[in-house]
Amino acid sequence: MIRSSDQSVLFYVQHLLGIGHVRRANIVCQALTGAGFQVVLVTGGRPIADLQRDGIEIVQLPPLHIGDSGFHDLRDDTNTPVDADWKMNRCNQLLDLFDAVAPDILITEAFPFGRRQMRFELIPLLEHAAARNRPPQIYCSVRDILKSYRKPGRAEETVALIDHFYDGVLVHGDPSFAALVETFPDAAHFDEKVHHTGIVAAPPAESSLSCGDEILVSAGGGAVGLRLFETAIAARALSSFAKATWRILVGPNVAEEDYRRLCDRATDGVIVEHYRTDFRTLLTNCRVSISQAGYNTVADLIVAETPAVLVPFDTDGEDEQPRRASKLAERGCAVSLPSQTLTPETLAAALDEASHLKQATANSIGLDGAARTASILQAAHTH
């Protein structure tokens, strides 16, 4: 691969609830760095300590997260709702960073398909970039399956922004598994800009542990996984794995009091611990995984070839995870259990069913999304 050390990339990612968006961006940035790009990853959510930093400059904006009222309830690191002055200050910091980096390529994660609540800084960023004497190439980095319901006019607005500002859309998926047009039909209007990269997945973990019949329960960042954890603890005694070790990994977004409550509920044979950096190794070596169906989790499951019970996040009209879970279930690699049917009894039954599934297979699904992204950007920048 041709080295391209004179090419700089500014990659913007804002995570608000889970941490999947920034982890996927981090994997892509690693591939870009390996291809010779100079990469600055600018993050706007709560800081994540264990991001891979080799060759990547990571810049943390004043962090935002969402409050109890939903995705438009933006809060600062003191849990105070942010006002117009706060937003203007953060926007100015982002524009100053852009000027300091002067990137050849600007990438916005999710936007304009999502993260509309960040328009206060992303529209000025795009306008500022486009006004340069030598504007950067601008790309959107987006997962393969989007929330299909959107308010009237939103799709048209997205198409207009892509038409006006963007040189390409990097869809991190294999079209044989999920094509962008399935959940965003208006993608047909900019088909020439769409690049399906394959799924962005971390490299396989080593099979070095001896976990036997261990059951691994996880929920990514964990902010919406408490019910799954509580149900799993109650389901153990009802399943054919009642004598196995059940390991519950609690993500960084779970409050300490909730973590302590889970520890108190745990019976003998149930390990409750904070999320571990060797998660993928645990996943590779466990008997069955119980989790939600976020993008990163499913990518890790496919790579690990681990049978799974998927309990997709499906509240407030969210259908991205149910679609992903259903696609994996159709391939015979997982059992999908809708959250409204989640009980200790149904989870135990789903686990027993999943334990008899064939292993998930990576052979038919493209998993080289990070490397393909680097190749696409190299090819575009040299022409």
C-alpha beads as a LAMMPS data file, in Angstrom:
LAMMPS data file: protein, C-alpha beads

383 atoms
382 bonds

1 atom types
1 bond types

-500.0 500.0 xlo xhi
-500.0 500.0 ylo yhi
-500.0 500.0 zlo zhi

Masses

1 110.0

Atoms # bond

1 1 1 0.000 0.000 0.000
2 1 1 1.390 3.430 -0.918
3 1 1 2.386 5.475 2.114
4 1 1 0.697 8.863 2.277
5 1 1 2.226 10.617 5.276
6 1 1 1.500 14.058 3.847
7 1 1 -2.261 13.436 4.014
8 1 1 -4.031 14.542 7.179
9 1 1 -7.438 13.471 8.429
10 1 1 -9.688 15.141 10.987
11 1 1 -12.232 12.567 12.187
12 1 1 -15.152 13.904 14.272
13 1 1 -17.199 11.559 16.456
14 1 1 -19.796 12.355 19.118
15 1 1 -21.058 9.541 21.341
16 1 1 -24.009 10.373 23.578
17 1 1 -25.358 7.114 25.031
18 1 1 -23.223 4.081 24.279
19 1 1 -19.575 3.994 23.275
20 1 1 -19.887 2.003 20.051
21 1 1 -19.590 5.016 17.747
22 1 1 -16.242 6.138 19.124
23 1 1 -14.828 2.604 19.276
24 1 1 -15.696 2.028 15.611
25 1 1 -14.134 5.393 14.735
26 1 1 -11.030 4.434 16.704
27 1 1 -10.626 1.192 14.711
28 1 1 -10.956 3.123 11.432
29 1 1 -8.409 5.693 12.630
30 1 1 -5.958 2.897 13.437
31 1 1 -6.256 1.652 9.849
32 1 1 -5.808 5.167 8.482
33 1 1 -2.678 5.648 10.582
34 1 1 -1.355 2.297 9.391
35 1 1 -1.875 3.468 5.802
36 1 1 0.248 6.552 6.454
37 1 1 -2.374 9.193 7.165
38 1 1 -1.797 11.723 9.921
39 1 1 -4.960 11.358 11.997
40 1 1 -6.615 13.605 14.556
41 1 1 -9.637 12.012 16.229
42 1 1 -11.805 14.627 17.908
43 1 1 -14.326 13.251 20.386
44 1 1 -17.176 15.043 22.081
45 1 1 -18.623 12.522 24.531
46 1 1 -17.492 11.485 27.968
47 1 1 -13.774 10.593 27.886
48 1 1 -12.881 6.946 27.243
49 1 1 -9.596 5.933 28.826
50 1 1 -8.674 2.876 26.776
51 1 1 -8.856 4.160 23.204
52 1 1 -5.980 3.035 21.001
53 1 1 -3.675 6.023 20.577
54 1 1 -0.716 4.632 18.616
55 1 1 -0.046 7.258 15.971
56 1 1 -3.431 8.919 16.564
57 1 1 -3.797 12.365 18.132
58 1 1 -6.983 12.345 20.201
59 1 1 -8.546 15.699 21.062
60 1 1 -11.319 15.871 23.650
61 1 1 -13.906 18.641 23.293
62 1 1 -15.840 19.722 26.401
63 1 1 -17.853 16.510 26.917
64 1 1 -21.557 16.156 26.264
65 1 1 -23.970 13.403 27.243
66 1 1 -27.739 13.088 27.222
67 1 1 -30.052 13.569 30.188
68 1 1 -33.187 11.705 31.119
69 1 1 -35.372 13.593 28.639
70 1 1 -33.831 12.033 25.541
71 1 1 -31.291 12.735 22.843
72 1 1 -31.980 16.464 22.678
73 1 1 -31.383 16.894 26.417
74 1 1 -27.691 17.756 26.124
75 1 1 -25.752 17.962 29.402
76 1 1 -22.194 18.969 30.261
77 1 1 -19.833 17.060 32.540
78 1 1 -21.548 18.513 35.618
79 1 1 -24.905 17.208 34.300
80 1 1 -26.065 20.771 33.667
81 1 1 -28.134 21.451 30.514
82 1 1 -25.973 23.345 28.038
83 1 1 -27.001 26.797 26.804
84 1 1 -26.297 28.799 23.650
85 1 1 -23.081 30.319 25.032
86 1 1 -21.743 26.879 25.960
87 1 1 -22.512 25.588 22.470
88 1 1 -20.880 28.606 20.810
89 1 1 -17.729 28.141 22.886
90 1 1 -17.466 24.463 21.913
91 1 1 -18.158 25.263 18.274
92 1 1 -15.351 27.837 18.277
93 1 1 -12.976 25.270 19.795
94 1 1 -13.846 22.851 16.998
95 1 1 -13.288 25.474 14.299
96 1 1 -9.945 26.461 15.860
97 1 1 -8.908 22.804 15.820
98 1 1 -9.864 22.519 12.165
99 1 1 -7.698 25.537 11.331
100 1 1 -4.771 24.128 13.335
101 1 1 -4.956 20.740 11.606
102 1 1 -5.848 22.091 8.135
103 1 1 -6.888 18.560 7.101
104 1 1 -6.872 17.149 3.614
105 1 1 -9.837 14.983 4.590
106 1 1 -12.646 15.757 7.027
107 1 1 -14.842 12.900 8.271
108 1 1 -18.024 13.322 10.298
109 1 1 -19.278 10.177 12.015
110 1 1 -23.061 9.600 11.644
111 1 1 -23.872 13.151 10.514
112 1 1 -25.886 14.072 8.475
113 1 1 -27.798 10.780 8.886
114 1 1 -27.796 11.213 12.648
115 1 1 -26.508 13.492 15.398
116 1 1 -28.819 16.325 14.319
117 1 1 -28.563 17.734 17.843
118 1 1 -24.947 18.568 16.974
119 1 1 -25.903 20.846 14.098
120 1 1 -24.894 23.829 16.235
121 1 1 -21.236 22.961 15.543
122 1 1 -21.311 20.649 12.539
123 1 1 -23.008 23.026 10.092
124 1 1 -20.490 25.796 10.939
125 1 1 -17.685 23.231 10.599
126 1 1 -18.849 22.138 7.152
127 1 1 -19.332 25.724 5.989
128 1 1 -15.921 26.692 7.359
129 1 1 -14.258 23.755 5.627
130 1 1 -15.974 24.439 2.315
131 1 1 -14.872 28.097 2.417
132 1 1 -11.149 27.280 2.511
133 1 1 -9.043 28.131 -0.510
134 1 1 -8.250 24.429 -0.766
135 1 1 -11.262 22.701 0.794
136 1 1 -10.732 19.224 2.211
137 1 1 -12.515 16.229 0.846
138 1 1 -15.466 15.627 3.145
139 1 1 -16.830 12.192 3.991
140 1 1 -19.509 10.797 6.247
141 1 1 -18.715 7.630 8.203
142 1 1 -21.907 5.741 8.980
143 1 1 -22.988 2.281 10.089
144 1 1 -24.872 0.028 7.691
145 1 1 -28.297 -0.073 9.397
146 1 1 -30.029 3.159 10.391
147 1 1 -33.162 3.852 12.364
148 1 1 -35.796 3.597 9.641
149 1 1 -38.334 5.979 11.159
150 1 1 -37.552 9.636 10.643
151 1 1 -39.671 12.765 10.839
152 1 1 -41.040 14.254 7.602
153 1 1 -38.405 16.248 5.758
154 1 1 -35.411 14.693 7.532
155 1 1 -34.415 12.456 4.618
156 1 1 -34.633 15.342 2.178
157 1 1 -32.485 17.476 4.464
158 1 1 -29.874 14.714 4.664
159 1 1 -29.789 14.357 0.876
160 1 1 -29.370 18.123 0.489
161 1 1 -26.456 18.245 2.940
162 1 1 -24.701 15.344 1.228
163 1 1 -25.252 16.937 -2.170
164 1 1 -23.888 20.293 -1.004
165 1 1 -20.967 19.351 1.257
166 1 1 -19.932 15.699 0.945
167 1 1 -17.622 13.970 -1.483
168 1 1 -18.519 10.494 -0.275
169 1 1 -20.413 8.351 2.207
170 1 1 -18.447 5.532 3.838
171 1 1 -21.026 2.892 4.753
172 1 1 -19.419 0.454 7.164
173 1 1 -21.196 -2.676 6.091
174 1 1 -21.324 -5.519 3.625
175 1 1 -24.201 -4.921 1.190
176 1 1 -24.914 -8.669 1.170
177 1 1 -25.677 -8.374 4.892
178 1 1 -27.213 -4.891 5.000
179 1 1 -27.106 -2.194 2.337
180 1 1 -27.657 1.464 3.230
181 1 1 -30.613 1.767 0.876
182 1 1 -32.566 -0.768 2.964
183 1 1 -33.023 1.670 5.843
184 1 1 -32.380 4.911 3.935
185 1 1 -34.117 4.533 0.560
186 1 1 -33.189 8.099 -0.442
187 1 1 -29.583 6.919 -0.712
188 1 1 -30.504 6.187 -4.319
189 1 1 -30.215 9.966 -4.898
190 1 1 -26.462 9.919 -4.186
191 1 1 -25.599 6.352 -5.125
192 1 1 -22.397 7.470 -6.882
193 1 1 -21.053 8.774 -3.553
194 1 1 -21.759 5.608 -1.535
195 1 1 -18.890 3.248 -0.674
196 1 1 -19.752 0.071 1.239
197 1 1 -16.534 -0.723 3.072
198 1 1 -17.434 -3.983 4.775
199 1 1 -17.998 -4.255 8.519
200 1 1 -15.452 -2.494 10.723
201 1 1 -14.202 -5.173 13.093
202 1 1 -11.233 -5.428 15.402
203 1 1 -8.752 -8.253 14.692
204 1 1 -9.576 -11.699 16.120
205 1 1 -8.695 -12.266 19.762
206 1 1 -6.539 -15.165 20.838
207 1 1 -8.211 -18.300 22.166
208 1 1 -6.052 -18.438 25.249
209 1 1 -8.519 -18.854 28.076
210 1 1 -10.174 -22.016 29.352
211 1 1 -13.689 -20.818 30.062
212 1 1 -15.526 -24.060 29.387
213 1 1 -19.238 -23.404 29.496
214 1 1 -18.948 -19.822 30.732
215 1 1 -21.854 -17.562 29.772
216 1 1 -20.851 -13.984 28.981
217 1 1 -23.403 -11.200 29.525
218 1 1 -22.633 -7.705 28.255
219 1 1 -24.330 -4.518 27.069
220 1 1 -21.624 -2.306 25.597
221 1 1 -21.447 0.968 27.484
222 1 1 -24.211 -0.383 29.648
223 1 1 -26.419 2.684 30.004
224 1 1 -29.528 0.797 28.891
225 1 1 -28.438 -2.701 29.889
226 1 1 -29.491 -2.871 33.557
227 1 1 -32.665 -4.835 32.871
228 1 1 -30.720 -7.369 30.817
229 1 1 -28.182 -7.832 33.617
230 1 1 -30.876 -8.280 36.270
231 1 1 -32.793 -10.740 34.114
232 1 1 -29.652 -12.745 33.370
233 1 1 -28.920 -13.189 37.071
234 1 1 -32.437 -14.543 37.591
235 1 1 -32.312 -16.716 34.440
236 1 1 -29.229 -18.717 35.417
237 1 1 -31.062 -21.139 37.721
238 1 1 -33.699 -21.804 35.016
239 1 1 -31.304 -22.726 32.210
240 1 1 -29.330 -25.830 31.364
241 1 1 -26.271 -23.781 32.321
242 1 1 -27.333 -23.408 35.953
243 1 1 -24.017 -24.832 37.126
244 1 1 -21.866 -22.825 34.725
245 1 1 -20.101 -19.578 35.515
246 1 1 -22.011 -16.514 34.323
247 1 1 -19.848 -13.439 33.847
248 1 1 -21.680 -10.096 33.733
249 1 1 -19.642 -7.209 32.331
250 1 1 -21.026 -3.843 33.423
251 1 1 -20.188 -0.945 31.121
252 1 1 -18.755 2.442 32.120
253 1 1 -22.092 4.252 31.813
254 1 1 -23.761 2.294 34.638
255 1 1 -23.995 4.259 37.880
256 1 1 -21.913 2.948 40.777
257 1 1 -25.002 2.382 42.941
258 1 1 -26.533 0.218 40.205
259 1 1 -23.287 -1.727 39.900
260 1 1 -23.267 -2.373 43.648
261 1 1 -26.888 -3.493 43.523
262 1 1 -26.049 -6.029 40.801
263 1 1 -23.139 -7.307 42.888
264 1 1 -25.477 -7.763 45.854
265 1 1 -27.947 -9.744 43.719
266 1 1 -25.299 -12.047 42.286
267 1 1 -25.447 -15.638 43.515
268 1 1 -22.634 -18.171 43.663
269 1 1 -21.401 -18.822 40.151
270 1 1 -22.243 -15.293 38.955
271 1 1 -19.357 -12.862 38.506
272 1 1 -20.261 -9.175 38.225
273 1 1 -17.398 -6.949 37.190
274 1 1 -16.643 -3.777 35.292
275 1 1 -16.166 -3.955 31.541
276 1 1 -12.773 -5.448 30.669
277 1 1 -10.303 -4.527 27.989
278 1 1 -9.968 -8.238 27.133
279 1 1 -13.682 -8.471 26.305
280 1 1 -13.071 -9.939 22.856
281 1 1 -10.891 -12.677 24.309
282 1 1 -13.645 -13.534 26.778
283 1 1 -16.134 -13.509 23.915
284 1 1 -13.998 -15.850 21.827
285 1 1 -13.730 -18.354 24.678
286 1 1 -17.247 -18.323 26.156
287 1 1 -19.915 -20.917 25.365
288 1 1 -22.701 -18.440 24.564
289 1 1 -22.880 -14.649 24.588
290 1 1 -25.916 -12.737 25.866
291 1 1 -25.943 -9.126 24.746
292 1 1 -27.735 -6.391 22.912
293 1 1 -27.274 -6.100 19.150
294 1 1 -25.185 -3.001 18.616
295 1 1 -22.913 -2.740 15.608
296 1 1 -19.634 -3.409 17.438
297 1 1 -21.055 -6.287 19.462
298 1 1 -22.326 -8.090 16.370
299 1 1 -19.029 -7.483 14.556
300 1 1 -17.146 -9.006 17.495
301 1 1 -19.543 -11.967 17.593
302 1 1 -19.026 -12.709 13.905
303 1 1 -15.256 -12.537 14.257
304 1 1 -15.306 -14.691 17.414
305 1 1 -17.693 -17.230 15.830
306 1 1 -19.609 -17.337 19.114
307 1 1 -23.311 -18.348 19.276
308 1 1 -25.398 -15.612 20.828
309 1 1 -28.645 -14.533 22.373
310 1 1 -29.369 -10.997 21.183
311 1 1 -31.780 -8.790 23.130
312 1 1 -31.837 -5.714 20.880
313 1 1 -32.428 -2.186 22.145
314 1 1 -35.860 -1.423 20.704
315 1 1 -37.481 1.328 22.782
316 1 1 -38.688 4.713 21.496
317 1 1 -39.074 3.447 17.936
318 1 1 -35.477 2.229 17.649
319 1 1 -35.340 -0.563 15.075
320 1 1 -31.666 -0.615 14.086
321 1 1 -30.666 -3.280 16.608
322 1 1 -33.760 -5.460 15.977
323 1 1 -32.949 -5.462 12.265
324 1 1 -29.330 -6.439 12.940
325 1 1 -30.366 -9.169 15.377
326 1 1 -32.902 -10.526 12.905
327 1 1 -30.316 -10.684 10.107
328 1 1 -27.928 -12.670 12.279
329 1 1 -30.751 -14.962 13.441
330 1 1 -31.714 -15.617 9.820
331 1 1 -28.185 -16.910 9.245
332 1 1 -28.591 -19.340 12.126
333 1 1 -25.902 -17.697 14.242
334 1 1 -28.016 -16.168 17.002
335 1 1 -31.358 -16.217 18.761
336 1 1 -33.140 -12.865 18.762
337 1 1 -35.251 -12.079 21.825
338 1 1 -37.319 -8.846 21.673
339 1 1 -36.926 -6.807 24.837
340 1 1 -40.679 -6.702 25.467
341 1 1 -40.638 -10.492 25.829
342 1 1 -37.559 -10.563 28.072
343 1 1 -38.124 -12.524 31.288
344 1 1 -35.892 -14.943 33.203
345 1 1 -37.875 -17.802 31.641
346 1 1 -37.615 -16.588 28.033
347 1 1 -33.944 -15.730 28.407
348 1 1 -33.152 -19.169 29.821
349 1 1 -35.010 -20.824 26.935
350 1 1 -33.266 -18.627 24.353
351 1 1 -29.888 -19.460 25.878
352 1 1 -30.564 -23.183 25.685
353 1 1 -31.602 -22.788 22.045
354 1 1 -28.531 -20.708 21.188
355 1 1 -26.187 -23.295 22.708
356 1 1 -27.231 -25.720 19.947
357 1 1 -26.689 -23.303 17.059
358 1 1 -23.889 -23.680 14.605
359 1 1 -21.029 -21.265 15.098
360 1 1 -21.347 -17.860 13.502
361 1 1 -19.245 -17.679 10.364
362 1 1 -17.268 -14.750 9.077
363 1 1 -16.590 -16.337 5.696
364 1 1 -19.526 -14.799 3.872
365 1 1 -19.483 -11.329 5.465
366 1 1 -16.846 -8.716 4.649
367 1 1 -15.068 -7.716 7.856
368 1 1 -12.259 -5.577 6.439
369 1 1 -14.144 -2.277 6.720
370 1 1 -11.336 -0.324 8.370
371 1 1 -8.676 -1.313 5.822
372 1 1 -11.094 -0.776 2.928
373 1 1 -11.891 2.707 4.256
374 1 1 -8.189 3.583 4.170
375 1 1 -7.886 2.253 0.616
376 1 1 -10.927 4.216 -0.561
377 1 1 -9.590 7.470 0.891
378 1 1 -6.112 6.861 -0.539
379 1 1 -7.530 6.243 -3.997
380 1 1 -9.784 9.320 -3.825
381 1 1 -6.991 11.586 -2.633
382 1 1 -4.556 10.555 -5.344
383 1 1 -6.970 11.418 -8.150

Bonds

1 1 1 2
2 1 2 3
3 1 3 4
4 1 4 5
5 1 5 6
6 1 6 7
7 1 7 8
8 1 8 9
9 1 9 10
10 1 10 11
11 1 11 12
12 1 12 13
13 1 13 14
14 1 14 15
15 1 15 16
16 1 16 17
17 1 17 18
18 1 18 19
19 1 19 20
20 1 20 21
21 1 21 22
22 1 22 23
23 1 23 24
24 1 24 25
25 1 25 26
26 1 26 27
27 1 27 28
28 1 28 29
29 1 29 30
30 1 30 31
31 1 31 32
32 1 32 33
33 1 33 34
34 1 34 35
35 1 35 36
36 1 36 37
37 1 37 38
38 1 38 39
39 1 39 40
40 1 40 41
41 1 41 42
42 1 42 43
43 1 43 44
44 1 44 45
45 1 45 46
46 1 46 47
47 1 47 48
48 1 48 49
49 1 49 50
50 1 50 51
51 1 51 52
52 1 52 53
53 1 53 54
54 1 54 55
55 1 55 56
56 1 56 57
57 1 57 58
58 1 58 59
59 1 59 60
60 1 60 61
61 1 61 62
62 1 62 63
63 1 63 64
64 1 64 65
65 1 65 66
66 1 66 67
67 1 67 68
68 1 68 69
69 1 69 70
70 1 70 71
71 1 71 72
72 1 72 73
73 1 73 74
74 1 74 75
75 1 75 76
76 1 76 77
77 1 77 78
78 1 78 79
79 1 79 80
80 1 80 81
81 1 81 82
82 1 82 83
83 1 83 84
84 1 84 85
85 1 85 86
86 1 86 87
87 1 87 88
88 1 88 89
89 1 89 90
90 1 90 91
91 1 91 92
92 1 92 93
93 1 93 94
94 1 94 95
95 1 95 96
96 1 96 97
97 1 97 98
98 1 98 99
99 1 99 100
100 1 100 101
101 1 101 102
102 1 102 103
103 1 103 104
104 1 104 105
105 1 105 106
106 1 106 107
107 1 107 108
108 1 108 109
109 1 109 110
110 1 110 111
111 1 111 112
112 1 112 113
113 1 113 114
114 1 114 115
115 1 115 116
116 1 116 117
117 1 117 118
118 1 118 119
119 1 119 120
120 1 120 121
121 1 121 122
122 1 122 123
123 1 123 124
124 1 124 125
125 1 125 126
126 1 126 127
127 1 127 128
128 1 128 129
129 1 129 130
130 1 130 131
131 1 131 132
132 1 132 133
133 1 133 134
134 1 134 135
135 1 135 136
136 1 136 137
137 1 137 138
138 1 138 139
139 1 139 140
140 1 140 141
141 1 141 142
142 1 142 143
143 1 143 144
144 1 144 145
145 1 145 146
146 1 146 147
147 1 147 148
148 1 148 149
149 1 149 150
150 1 150 151
151 1 151 152
152 1 152 153
153 1 153 154
154 1 154 155
155 1 155 156
156 1 156 157
157 1 157 158
158 1 158 159
159 1 159 160
160 1 160 161
161 1 161 162
162 1 162 163
163 1 163 164
164 1 164 165
165 1 165 166
166 1 166 167
167 1 167 168
168 1 168 169
169 1 169 170
170 1 170 171
171 1 171 172
172 1 172 173
173 1 173 174
174 1 174 175
175 1 175 176
176 1 176 177
177 1 177 178
178 1 178 179
179 1 179 180
180 1 180 181
181 1 181 182
182 1 182 183
183 1 183 184
184 1 184 185
185 1 185 186
186 1 186 187
187 1 187 188
188 1 188 189
189 1 189 190
190 1 190 191
191 1 191 192
192 1 192 193
193 1 193 194
194 1 194 195
195 1 195 196
196 1 196 197
197 1 197 198
198 1 198 199
199 1 199 200
200 1 200 201
201 1 201 202
202 1 202 203
203 1 203 204
204 1 204 205
205 1 205 206
206 1 206 207
207 1 207 208
208 1 208 209
209 1 209 210
210 1 210 211
211 1 211 212
212 1 212 213
213 1 213 214
214 1 214 215
215 1 215 216
216 1 216 217
217 1 217 218
218 1 218 219
219 1 219 220
220 1 220 221
221 1 221 222
222 1 222 223
223 1 223 224
224 1 224 225
225 1 225 226
226 1 226 227
227 1 227 228
228 1 228 229
229 1 229 230
230 1 230 231
231 1 231 232
232 1 232 233
233 1 233 234
234 1 234 235
235 1 235 236
236 1 236 237
237 1 237 238
238 1 238 239
239 1 239 240
240 1 240 241
241 1 241 242
242 1 242 243
243 1 243 244
244 1 244 245
245 1 245 246
246 1 246 247
247 1 247 248
248 1 248 249
249 1 249 250
250 1 250 251
251 1 251 252
252 1 252 253
253 1 253 254
254 1 254 255
255 1 255 256
256 1 256 257
257 1 257 258
258 1 258 259
259 1 259 260
260 1 260 261
261 1 261 262
262 1 262 263
263 1 263 264
264 1 264 265
265 1 265 266
266 1 266 267
267 1 267 268
268 1 268 269
269 1 269 270
270 1 270 271
271 1 271 272
272 1 272 273
273 1 273 274
274 1 274 275
275 1 275 276
276 1 276 277
277 1 277 278
278 1 278 279
279 1 279 280
280 1 280 281
281 1 281 282
282 1 282 283
283 1 283 284
284 1 284 285
285 1 285 286
286 1 286 287
287 1 287 288
288 1 288 289
289 1 289 290
290 1 290 291
291 1 291 292
292 1 292 293
293 1 293 294
294 1 294 295
295 1 295 296
296 1 296 297
297 1 297 298
298 1 298 299
299 1 299 300
300 1 300 301
301 1 301 302
302 1 302 303
303 1 303 304
304 1 304 305
305 1 305 306
306 1 306 307
307 1 307 308
308 1 308 309
309 1 309 310
310 1 310 311
311 1 311 312
312 1 312 313
313 1 313 314
314 1 314 315
315 1 315 316
316 1 316 317
317 1 317 318
318 1 318 319
319 1 319 320
320 1 320 321
321 1 321 322
322 1 322 323
323 1 323 324
324 1 324 325
325 1 325 326
326 1 326 327
327 1 327 328
328 1 328 329
329 1 329 330
330 1 330 331
331 1 331 332
332 1 332 333
333 1 333 334
334 1 334 335
335 1 335 336
336 1 336 337
337 1 337 338
338 1 338 339
339 1 339 340
340 1 340 341
341 1 341 342
342 1 342 343
343 1 343 344
344 1 344 345
345 1 345 346
346 1 346 347
347 1 347 348
348 1 348 349
349 1 349 350
350 1 350 351
351 1 351 352
352 1 352 353
353 1 353 354
354 1 354 355
355 1 355 356
356 1 356 357
357 1 357 358
358 1 358 359
359 1 359 360
360 1 360 361
361 1 361 362
362 1 362 363
363 1 363 364
364 1 364 365
365 1 365 366
366 1 366 367
367 1 367 368
368 1 368 369
369 1 369 370
370 1 370 371
371 1 371 372
372 1 372 373
373 1 373 374
374 1 374 375
375 1 375 376
376 1 376 377
377 1 377 378
378 1 378 379
379 1 379 380
380 1 380 381
381 1 381 382
382 1 382 383
